Amino acid sequence: MRILHFADAHIDMLNRGKHDPNTGLPVRVMDFLRSLDIIVDTAINEKVDLVLFAGDAFKDRAPAPTFIREWGKRIMRLSRAQIPTVLLVGNHDLSPTMGRAHALDPFSTFEVPHVHVIDKPTLLTPNDLNGLPLQIVGLPWVSRSGLMAFLGDKAEKITLSELYTKIADLIAEVVENLIKKADTNLPLVFAAHASVQGAKFGAERMVMLGNDLVLPPSLVKNPRWAYVALGHIHKAQNLNEGAQPPVIYPGSIERVDFGEAHEDKFFVIATIEPGNPTTVDWRKLPVRPVIDVHVTLKNEVSPTQRLIEALGDQERLKGAVVRLSVTYPQELEAQIDDHALQNYAKDALEFHLVKRPKVETRARLGDEPLERLTHTELLEKYLLAKGVEADEIQALLDLALQILQQT
């Protein structure tokens, strides 16, 4: 049996910037859709037995109708090809409010043929998979609010770390019970959208810092599994390299930010043959180049020329998303020619010039009395004074709020 496994599509992650004149879609959204098309084409052309998506179709828990349409087009192609397709609900697909529909709900509500949505711990059997001699234990994203509601008054009497330990124990118990229900004569796959202890985290770890459940390695390395399909972490990796079962994060299908500039992107085809080790075929995706250059200027005679040299050959900038971050003494400000730099990178899809002048004096926080400001207001003023970009400010404020709430 050949299983195509991918995760973290996030097709609406980068919905700003230049738009394609033919489709009206942001060019960067089309990059994600192009990767998704390659995945769907491969599944159909190579006639895989199953497609397993390990969560996070979108960035937004309430995606715009246009993005729902584009995701739906691709999933419907798999449905029409009669390929069993399993969609796991990830944290970005799930509403934080209990009882509200999640982003993948339409596929179960409208009973799309051959498509199965897993939004609670579930055991899928051959009856669910077009008779395929395979079983899947599915573990979608486990929301903190949902489990606190499940624990009731007990949740109020324990610390956050104790809460996550309790949740991990409950999950292990649920998974073990599903394993006991499975047919021992058939291969068993574990699919989960979660973090696993020991994984190398990419940009997503920063987003979820302090609000993440971490599964123990013993849960995913259980020899009962024929294959473990994971989602949530954007860095492609096998957590059980050289051993069985393969424990695979395929990673995101496109580079979502500059933190992933040097990461290749993949989907995976796993071949399960009873009596033999499961093999994993990594399929590299042709993603858009992302170039991140950091330069610290000191007493250069020609700072602009130094920055142009740091960007490298113009040919490599064509069609790329480029960021040039420059740290420099305040007195060099007038010698940095922004226009010349923009002109040099004119063939890039996007060019971001981030200037960080070194100022000896303390950043001013305004004339308003500091004692009247909240912690987050103080932090926001500080970040603004330091010249941090708006999207980075919001991400840092969200992270600070999570930390402060825990405290």
Secondary structure, DSSP 8 states (H G I E B T S, - for coil): -EEEEE----TTTT--S-B-TTT-SBHHHHHHHHHHHHHHHHHHHTT-SEEEE-S-S-SSSS--HHHHHHHHHHHHHHHHTT--EEEE--TTTS-SSTTS--TTHHHHHTT-TTEEEE-SSEEE-GGGTTT-S-EEEEE----HHHHHHHHGGGGGGS-HHHHHHHHHHHHHHHHHHHHHHS-TTS-EEEEEESEETT----HHHHHHTTS--EE-HHHHS-TT-SEEEEES--S-EETTTTSSS-EEE---SS--SGGGTT---EEEEEE--TTS--EEEEEE-----EEEEEEE-SS-SSHHHHHHHHH--HHHHTT-EEEEEEEEEGGGGGG--HHHHHHHTTTSSEEEEEEEEE-SS-----SS-GGGS-HHHHHHHHHHHTT--HHHHHHHHHHHHHHHHH-
